[in-house]
Amino acid sequence: MQKTPNANRLHIGIFGKRNSGKSSLINALTGQDTALVSKIAGTTTDPVYKAMELRGIGASLFIDTAGFDDVGELGKLRVEKTKEALSKSDIAIFVFADRDIEDAKDWVEACQKNKTPIIAVVNKSDVLSDKEEVASKIQQLYGLDTILVSSKSGEGLAAIRQKLLRSLPEGYEKDSILAGLAQPNDVVMLVMPQDSEAPKGRLILPQAQTIRELLDDACITVSVTPDTMVRALEALKEPPKLIITDSQVFSFVYEHKPEESKLTSFSILFAAYKGDLDAFLEGAKAIDNLKETSRVLIAEACTHAPLTEDIGRVKLPALLRKKVGNGLTVDIVAGVDFPKNVSSYDLIIHCGACMFNRKYVLSRVQQAKEQRVPMTNYGIALAHLKGILSKVSLS
């Protein structure tokens, strides 16, 4: 369970003002000294992430954040990090420790807008004399039932764990990468070019996760590179039911695959697993409307040095410019460096986002929708540019 990637864990964010006891609460919930505790307000700076296994939930990730009432120049930066953590949270725990609860208004409204379940906690119940009044005020202002908690005595911790179970968002992380494309005993071929982007001695995360699911589903898995694909097909008695390819060799695989074999890519599978497939398919249509004066934003989940074979930094920009002209502006961001204002772009192309949880990807999709910017992902964009998107299996 501890080897589960953080991107596949339920993200539980802890939010509140400085010195409300957020760090003490997360330590009590995890049973470990996960977060630094101090009486000095503002001790927590960057969010602290702690991977745990919760009974009844499974692999989870707690996020301890800086107070959303932080001040000063550094405080503003900390608040931005807290906002980023909020966009990743599948469930938000709001910690209150006094009668001044109005500071949470914008944060609670952001959760409600994004349909993020909220658990309201009145902390320090062992020393807070007006805890019942605070709880009543929270109910009146936000319509939230509260749990009285003492991180020191353990009061309310079991109630929080039970509320977490009841607050699991529907489809917070889809159960299946393959989404019914393969059944037990089906032969599935994976075409995986091991170029300079692939970590030496290991597979990239989407490939590793897909292989694991195929094994769990009792599928017969054949892994090849483009160089050995044709010979592998000849060695099989029957064509594979499904072929999953790296997007960068879409054309080659499509040209050489048996007619009866379904074809998809790792990136397309992750478009549905991590994001909004329908939105990405609709967004791909915007490629045909691009002009040489258009602007495209390419967003990568992971940060790495540019490589000569890089899909996002090299191959996609080259294909787009070949289609619409060399004057096309292509900006590239990586990691969490996603602009707040994307309205100046004509298209956003996102990677498969194997390093992000689904909630965070969907928050970016929602941001693009609100600013009326079409958004798609690498695999879908490449299939569209190659003219084979209509021939690719999506589900």
DRENLUM-964422 format. One record per residue (C-alpha): residue in one letter; x, y, z. Coordinates in steps of 0.25 Angstrom, whole numbers, padded with zeros to 4 digits, always signed. Layout:
BEGIN
AXYZ
...
# end
This chain:
BEGIN
M+0000+0000+0000
Q+0012+0009+0003
K+0016+0008-0011
T+0003+0013-0017
P+0007+0026-0025
N+0002+0038-0018
A-0006+0042-0031
N-0015+0030-0028
R-0018+0033-0013
L-0030+0040-0008
H-0025+0054-0005
I-0030+0060+0009
G-0027+0074+0011
I-0026+0081+0025
F-0030+0096+0024
G-0032+0107+0034
K-0026+0119+0040
R-0012+0120+0046
N-0010+0113+0060
S-0024+0106+0059
G-0017+0093+0062
K-0017+0088+0047
S-0003+0081+0049
S-0007+0075+0063
L-0020+0069+0056
I-0013+0063+0045
N-0002+0057+0055
A-0014+0051+0063
L-0021+0046+0051
T-0009+0039+0045
G-0003+0035+0058
Q+0010+0040+0055
D+0018+0053+0056
T+0015+0057+0041
A+0015+0072+0043
L+0023+0081+0051
V+0015+0087+0063
S+0017+0100+0070
K+0010+0111+0077
I+0016+0121+0068
A+0005+0124+0057
G+0010+0121+0043
T+0019+0110+0046
T+0014+0102+0034
T+0019+0108+0021
D+0019+0099+0009
P+0008+0088+0009
V+0013+0075+0016
Y+0008+0062+0010
K+0007+0049+0017
A+0003+0036+0011
M-0005+0027+0019
E-0015+0015+0018
L-0028+0018+0025
R-0037+0006+0029
G-0049+0005+0019
I-0043+0015+0010
G-0029+0010+0006
A-0018+0018+0001
S-0019+0033+0005
L-0011+0045+0005
F-0013+0056+0016
I-0009+0070+0013
D-0005+0080+0024
T-0006+0094+0019
A-0002+0108+0024
G-0013+0117+0030
F-0021+0124+0020
D-0020+0136+0028
D-0005+0137+0026
V+0000+0151+0024
G+0012+0158+0018
E+0019+0155+0004
L+0023+0141+0009
G+0009+0139+0014
K+0003+0142+0001
L+0012+0132-0005
R+0008+0122+0005
V-0007+0125+0003
E-0005+0122-0012
K+0001+0108-0008
T-0011+0106+0001
K-0020+0109-0011
E-0013+0099-0020
A-0014+0089-0009
L-0029+0092-0009
S-0031+0089-0024
K-0024+0075-0021
S-0033+0071-0009
D-0043+0061-0011
I-0049+0064+0003
A-0046+0077+0011
I-0045+0077+0026
F-0047+0091+0031
V-0042+0094+0045
F-0048+0105+0054
A-0043+0108+0068
D-0050+0122+0071
R-0062+0130+0068
D-0056+0137+0057
I-0060+0128+0045
E-0063+0138+0034
D-0049+0137+0028
A-0053+0123+0023
K-0064+0128+0014
D-0057+0129+0001
W-0050+0115+0004
V-0063+0108+0007
E-0070+0114-0005
A-0058+0109-0014
C-0061+0095-0009
Q-0076+0096-0011
K-0073+0101-0025
N-0064+0090-0028
K-0073+0080-0021
T-0062+0076-0011
P-0068+0070+0001
I-0065+0078+0014
I-0063+0073+0028
A-0064+0084+0038
V-0057+0082+0051
V-0057+0091+0064
N-0043+0088+0070
K-0037+0089+0084
S-0050+0085+0090
D-0043+0082+0103
V-0040+0096+0105
L-0049+0104+0097
S-0060+0109+0106
D-0070+0114+0095
K-0069+0102+0086
E-0084+0100+0085
E-0086+0114+0081
V-0075+0113+0070
A-0081+0100+0065
S-0095+0107+0064
K-0089+0119+0057
I-0083+0110+0046
Q-0096+0103+0044
Q-0103+0117+0042
L-0093+0123+0033
Y-0088+0111+0025
G-0099+0101+0027
L-0089+0091+0032
D-0090+0081+0043
T-0078+0081+0052
I-0070+0071+0060
L-0064+0075+0073
V-0049+0070+0074
S-0038+0070+0083
S-0025+0066+0077
K-0019+0064+0091
S-0029+0055+0097
G-0034+0048+0084
E-0048+0053+0085
G-0055+0053+0071
L-0044+0046+0063
A-0053+0034+0061
A-0064+0043+0057
I-0055+0049+0046
R-0051+0036+0041
Q-0065+0031+0040
K-0069+0045+0033
L-0058+0042+0023
L-0064+0029+0019
R-0077+0036+0017
S-0071+0047+0009
L-0064+0039-0002
P-0067+0047-0014
E-0074+0038-0025
G-0063+0034-0035
Y-0052+0042-0028
E-0042+0032-0035
K-0047+0023-0046
D-0046+0009-0042
S-0041+0004-0056
I-0031+0010-0066
L-0035+0000-0077
A-0050+0004-0075
G-0055-0010-0080
L-0046-0010-0093
A-0041-0023-0089
Q-0046-0036-0082
P-0040-0048-0075
N-0032-0056-0085
D-0031-0046-0095
V-0018-0044-0102
V-0013-0029-0101
M-0001-0024-0107
L+0006-0012-0102
V+0015-0004-0111
M+0025+0004-0103
P+0037+0011-0109
Q+0048+0012-0099
D+0054+0025-0103
S+0063+0035-0095
E+0050+0040-0087
A+0048+0026-0081
P+0055+0024-0067
K+0067+0015-0069
G+0063+0001-0064
R+0049+0005-0061
L+0036+0007-0068
I+0029+0021-0068
L+0017+0021-0059
P+0005+0020-0068
Q+0012+0007-0074
A+0015+0001-0061
Q+0000+0004-0056
T-0006-0002-0068
I+0002-0014-0068
R-0002-0017-0053
E-0017-0015-0057
L-0016-0025-0068
L-0009-0035-0059
D-0020-0033-0049
D-0030-0035-0059
A-0024-0048-0064
C-0021-0043-0078
I-0010-0049-0086
T+0000-0037-0088
V+0010-0036-0099
S+0020-0024-0097
V+0028-0020-0109
T+0035-0008-0115
P+0032-0003-0129
D+0044-0010-0135
T+0039-0024-0130
M+0024-0021-0132
V+0022-0028-0146
R+0030-0040-0142
A+0022-0041-0129
L+0009-0041-0137
E+0014-0052-0146
A+0017-0060-0134
L+0003-0060-0129
K-0007-0070-0133
E-0018-0060-0133
P-0018-0044-0134
P-0018-0037-0120
K-0031-0032-0116
L-0026-0019-0112
I-0013-0011-0115
I-0009+0000-0106
T+0002+0009-0111
D+0011+0021-0107
S+0005+0032-0114
Q+0018+0036-0122
V+0017+0024-0130
F+0002+0024-0133
S+0004+0025-0148
F+0013+0013-0149
V+0005+0004-0140
Y-0008+0008-0147
E-0002+0004-0161
H+0004-0009-0156
K-0008-0014-0147
P-0017-0025-0151
E-0031-0020-0155
E-0038-0027-0144
S-0030-0022-0133
K-0035-0010-0125
L-0025+0002-0124
T-0023+0012-0113
S-0012+0019-0106
F-0007+0021-0091
S-0010+0035-0092
I-0024+0033-0097
L-0026+0023-0086
F-0021+0033-0076
A-0030+0044-0082
A-0042+0037-0077
Y-0035+0031-0064
K-0030+0045-0059
G-0038+0055-0066
D-0051+0058-0075
L-0050+0050-0088
D-0062+0057-0094
A-0056+0070-0091
F-0043+0066-0097
L-0050+0060-0110
E-0057+0073-0112
G-0045+0081-0109
A-0037+0074-0120
K-0046+0080-0131
A-0040+0093-0128
I-0027+0088-0134
D-0034+0090-0148
N-0037+0105-0145
L-0023+0109-0141
K-0016+0120-0149
E-0002+0124-0150
T-0005+0135-0140
S-0012+0126-0130
R-0006+0123-0116
V-0005+0109-0110
L-0002+0105-0096
I+0005+0091-0094
A+0004+0086-0079
E+0012+0075-0074
A+0010+0069-0060
C+0024+0065-0057
T+0036+0074-0058
H+0049+0069-0066
A+0060+0075-0074
P+0056+0076-0089
L+0060+0064-0098
T+0061+0063-0113
E+0050+0053-0113
D+0041+0060-0104
I+0026+0059-0108
G+0021+0072-0101
R+0033+0081-0104
V+0038+0076-0117
K+0028+0067-0125
L+0015+0073-0122
P+0019+0087-0125
A+0026+0083-0138
L+0013+0076-0143
L+0005+0088-0139
R+0014+0097-0147
K+0015+0088-0159
K-0001+0089-0159
V-0003+0104-0157
G+0010+0111-0159
N+0023+0114-0152
G+0017+0127-0146
L+0009+0118-0136
T+0012+0122-0122
V+0014+0110-0113
D+0016+0112-0098
I+0020+0101-0089
V+0018+0100-0074
A+0022+0088-0064
G+0018+0083-0051
V+0008+0092-0043
D+0012+0105-0052
F-0002+0106-0058
P-0006+0120-0061
K-0018+0126-0054
N-0022+0133-0066
V-0022+0124-0079
S-0032+0133-0087
S-0021+0138-0096
Y-0019+0123-0102
D-0027+0117-0113
L-0024+0103-0108
I-0018+0095-0096
I-0012+0082-0098
H-0009+0074-0085
C-0001+0062-0083
G-0007+0049-0078
A-0005+0054-0064
C+0000+0041-0057
M+0006+0050-0047
F-0006+0057-0043
N-0019+0052-0036
R-0032+0053-0043
K-0038+0064-0035
Y-0026+0073-0039
V-0027+0070-0054
L-0042+0073-0053
S-0040+0086-0046
R-0031+0090-0058
V-0042+0085-0068
Q-0052+0094-0061
Q-0043+0106-0061
A-0042+0105-0076
K-0057+0103-0078
E-0060+0115-0069
Q-0050+0124-0078
R-0055+0117-0090
V-0042+0111-0095
P-0043+0097-0102
M-0034+0087-0095
T-0030+0073-0100
N-0018+0064-0096
Y-0006+0058-0103
G-0011+0045-0108
I-0024+0051-0114
A-0017+0062-0120
L-0007+0053-0127
A-0018+0044-0132
H-0025+0056-0137
L-0013+0062-0144
K-0010+0048-0150
G-0024+0047-0155
I-0027+0034-0148
L-0035+0039-0136
S-0048+0033-0141
K-0042+0020-0142
V-0036+0019-0128
S-0044+0011-0117
L-0048+0020-0106
S-0057+0011-0098
# end
